[in-house]
Amino acid sequence: MDIRSPRDGTSIENLGTYDPLEKDQSKAVVLNADRVRYWLSVGAQPTETVATLISKAGIELPAGVVKEKARLRTARTLTQTRQAATEVKKAAKAADAAKAAEAKKAAAAEPAKAE
C-alpha cells in the first residue's frame, strides 16, 4: 500500500496472502519472498503486524526496519505510561478537592452545633 492512498485503496503490488483460519501455519502466510526482499531493499517500511508476518514466513528483515519498529513500540509504551500517570494525577487532584469540600462543609456545620 502506498501511504498516500486511502486505507481501502488500490495496492501497488500484491506480495502474498494471510489466512488466519488456516490450521497449517506454513500455509497461513504465503509470500513472494523475492518481491518482499526487493521492496524492503528500496526502503518500504512494513507495519509492525506485516513485519511479524514477514518474519514468520522466514524472510529476514533489514536491521533498520526491526530497530525502527522497536523504537516506535518503546515510544508508544512511554506515551501510554505518561498518559496513565497524568490520569492518576488528575484522579488524585479530584479526590483532594472532594476531601477539601467535605472538610469545608464539616467546618461550616460545627459552629452551628456549638450554639
C-alpha positions as CSV (number, residue, x, y, z in Angstrom):
1,M,0.0,0.0,0.0
2,D,1.2,3.5,-0.8
3,I,0.9,5.7,2.4
4,R,-0.7,8.4,0.3
5,S,-3.6,6.2,-0.9
6,P,-6.8,5.6,1.2
7,R,-6.9,2.6,3.6
8,D,-9.0,0.5,1.2
9,G,-7.4,1.9,-1.9
10,T,-5.5,0.1,-4.6
11,S,-2.3,-1.6,-3.7
12,I,1.0,-1.1,-5.6
13,E,1.7,-4.8,-5.7
14,N,0.2,-7.9,-4.0
15,L,3.1,-9.7,-2.3
16,G,1.2,-12.5,-0.8
17,T,-1.7,-13.6,1.4
18,Y,-2.5,-14.3,5.0
19,D,-5.2,-16.7,6.2
20,P,-5.6,-16.6,10.0
21,L,-8.1,-19.5,9.8
22,E,-5.6,-21.9,8.2
23,K,-4.8,-24.8,10.5
24,D,-1.4,-25.4,8.9
25,Q,0.8,-22.4,10.0
26,S,3.1,-22.9,7.0
27,K,0.2,-22.3,4.7
28,A,-1.3,-19.4,6.7
29,V,1.3,-16.9,5.4
30,V,2.1,-17.2,1.7
31,L,4.6,-14.5,0.4
32,N,6.5,-13.9,-2.8
33,A,9.9,-13.7,-0.9
34,D,11.9,-12.2,-3.8
35,R,9.4,-9.3,-4.2
36,V,9.3,-8.7,-0.4
37,R,13.1,-8.5,-0.3
38,Y,13.0,-6.1,-3.3
39,W,10.6,-3.8,-1.7
40,L,12.4,-3.8,1.6
41,S,15.7,-3.1,-0.2
42,V,14.2,0.0,-1.8
43,G,13.0,1.4,1.5
44,A,9.5,0.0,2.0
45,Q,8.5,0.2,5.7
46,P,6.2,-2.6,6.8
47,T,3.8,-2.1,9.6
48,E,4.6,-3.9,12.9
49,T,2.0,-6.6,12.0
50,V,3.3,-7.1,8.5
51,A,6.9,-7.2,9.8
52,T,5.8,-10.1,12.2
53,L,4.2,-12.0,9.3
54,I,7.3,-11.5,7.1
55,S,9.4,-12.9,9.9
56,K,7.1,-15.9,10.4
57,A,7.5,-16.6,6.7
58,G,11.2,-16.9,7.2
59,I,12.3,-13.7,5.5
60,E,14.9,-11.8,7.3
61,L,14.1,-8.1,7.9
62,P,16.8,-5.5,7.4
63,A,18.2,-4.3,10.7
64,G,16.9,-0.7,10.3
65,V,13.3,-1.9,9.9
66,V,13.5,-4.0,13.1
67,K,15.2,-1.3,15.1
68,E,12.7,1.4,13.9
69,K,9.7,-0.9,14.9
70,A,11.2,-1.5,18.3
71,R,11.8,2.3,18.8
72,L,8.2,3.0,17.8
73,R,6.9,0.3,20.2
74,T,9.0,1.9,23.0
75,A,7.8,5.4,22.2
76,R,4.2,4.1,22.2
77,T,4.7,2.4,25.6
78,L,6.3,5.6,27.0
79,T,3.3,7.7,25.8
80,Q,0.9,5.3,27.3
81,T,2.8,5.4,30.6
82,R,2.7,9.2,30.6
83,Q,-1.0,9.2,29.9
84,A,-1.6,6.8,32.7
85,A,0.4,9.0,35.1
86,T,-1.5,12.1,34.1
87,E,-4.8,10.3,34.7
88,V,-3.6,9.2,38.2
89,K,-2.6,12.8,39.0
90,K,-6.0,14.1,37.8
91,A,-7.8,11.5,39.9
92,A,-5.7,12.3,43.0
93,K,-6.4,16.1,42.5
94,A,-10.1,15.4,42.2
95,A,-10.0,13.3,45.3
96,D,-8.2,16.0,47.2
97,A,-10.7,18.6,46.0
98,A,-13.6,16.4,47.2
99,K,-11.9,15.9,50.6
100,A,-11.4,19.7,50.9
101,A,-15.0,20.4,50.1
102,E,-16.1,17.8,52.6
103,A,-13.9,19.3,55.3
104,K,-15.2,22.8,54.5
105,K,-18.8,21.5,54.9
106,A,-17.9,19.8,58.2
107,A,-16.2,23.0,59.4
108,A,-19.2,25.1,58.4
109,A,-21.6,22.7,60.2
110,E,-19.6,22.6,63.5
111,P,-20.1,26.3,64.6
112,A,-23.8,25.9,64.1
113,K,-23.8,22.9,66.5
114,A,-21.8,24.8,69.2
115,E,-24.5,27.5,69.6
